[in-house]
Amino acid sequence: MESTQCRSCRSDRLTSVLDLGDQPWCNDLVTPDTCDEVKTYPLHLVSCVECNLLQLNYTVPKEVMFKEHDYLSGTTKTLRDHFYAIAKENKEQFNLGSSDLVVDIGGNDGTQLLQYKKLGMHNVVNVESAHNIARISKQSGVPTINDFFNEYSANIDFKESSAKIVNAAGVFFHLEELHSVIKGIKYILAEDGVFTVQCMYAGELVKNESFDMIYHEHLCYYTLDSLINLLKPYGLEVFDAYHSPIHSGSLIVKICHGKKYRPTLSFYSVLEMDKQFDLSSFLRFADKMREKQYSLRDYLQTLKDKGKTIYAYGAPAKGNTLLNYEGIDNKLIDKSVEINELKVGKLLPVSNIPIEMESKEDYPDYYLLLSHNFEDEIIEKNKDLISKGVKFIIPFPEVKVVGA
């Protein structure tokens, strides 16, 4: 469904930034029997002239993308450690007690809430729309509601002003029902409660030229300023914000009713940093991406022409944007290796690269690191392969080879 209005301020003054063509939604992993039936949708990044929000102008229905999917938060130690640090920070910053309610919107397999439980906070609820992932969350011991969170479900599933912490990690930029979700959060958030958003930062997208972060699940690409503009009409105020390296550059943002908490120095620092990311910077970023569109494919082709074998490392959502925009397919990359069993045995959409379980006994000359946001962890994990001559190609911010 194409949108002609800004997802935040509803202005119709949208400017084209980067058109990545028709692409499958990123987690639409296929099987050999269904690979010819994959659907594609416009993947077009635009910016609102009025409120500076980067966003997609086409929405794949949430029921298509989020009723069932294969992403699991808990597969990487980096993310588990990050979630623990967030939980510990919130507990100390807001003096959380063991009975305080913590709600995680789109909490996936429950990994974030498990960190609160480790810290002695057991009054937790995950609201997860994917039935297969919600089942895993429940099995891990996290109370889980299998539903989409919005204003309607908030009124049914929770009491007003009941949640001391509402968390949205990697989900607040996914929301088709954005304004309804905000109303639901406002309803359940306690008077002294804190809404914590962990979201991809538009500034890092531009700075790192990591266009692979653009995909259909990511409907909005926030700066701090655009997030403030979105929340202010609801009486919700940002009071704390800081940058995190997680997922190749994210913002950790804390929000309250009105002016319940005083703004931090870090908040003002991020707000100042925001000033360099405007429409002109977005357009310069897009120009560079168009100029470099086939550079990675050409590099891989030179390796292939020399008889080198190439595998992809990981099968993350963002990898499909990179592969399909560059025109990289199974003629260049033999397979993708994964540790997430939900993905093994399937194919990446359009490129038709098969996904197999990672094995130390089967390795190529080169790995293309699609999961480059966990570069440090993956390189450390594979030091033995690098010592054997295996090389890792890191695609962003510039193509580099580790192990050469």
Sequence and secondary structure as in RCSB ss.txt:
>XXXX:A:sequence
MESTQCRSCRSDRLTSVLDLGDQPWCNDLVTPDTCDEVKTYPLHLVSCVECNLLQLNYTVPKEVMFKEHDYLSGT
TKTLRDHFYAIAKENKEQFNLGSSDLVVDIGGNDGTQLLQYKKLGMHNVVNVESAHNIARISKQSGVPTINDFFN
EYSANIDFKESSAKIVNAAGVFFHLEELHSVIKGIKYILAEDGVFTVQCMYAGELVKNESFDMIYHEHLCYYTLD
SLINLLKPYGLEVFDAYHSPIHSGSLIVKICHGKKYRPTLSFYSVLEMDKQFDLSSFLRFADKMREKQYSLRDYL
QTLKDKGKTIYAYGAPAKGNTLLNYEGIDNKLIDKSVEINELKVGKLLPVSNIPIEMESKEDYPDYYLLLSHNFE
DEIIEKNKDLISKGVKFIIPFPEVKVVGA
>XXXX:A:secstr
 B  S TTT  S EEEEEEEEEE  TT  B TTTGGG   EEEEEEEETTT  EEESB   HHHHHSS    GGG
 HHHHHHHHHHHHHHHHHTT  TT EEEEET TTSHHHHHHHHTT   EEEE   HHHHHHHHHTT  EE S  S
HHHHHHHS TT EEEEEEES TTS TTHHHHHHHHHHHEEEEEEEEEEEEBHHHHHHHT GGG  TT  EEB HH
HHHHHHGGGTEEEEEEEEE GGGSEEEEEEEETTSS   HHHHHHHHHHTT SHHHHHHHHHHHHHTTTHHHHHH
HHHHHTT  EEEE   HHHHHHHHHHT  TTT   EEES TTTTT B TTT  BEEE  TTS  SEEEETTGGGH
HHHHHHTHHHHHTT EEEE SSS EEE  
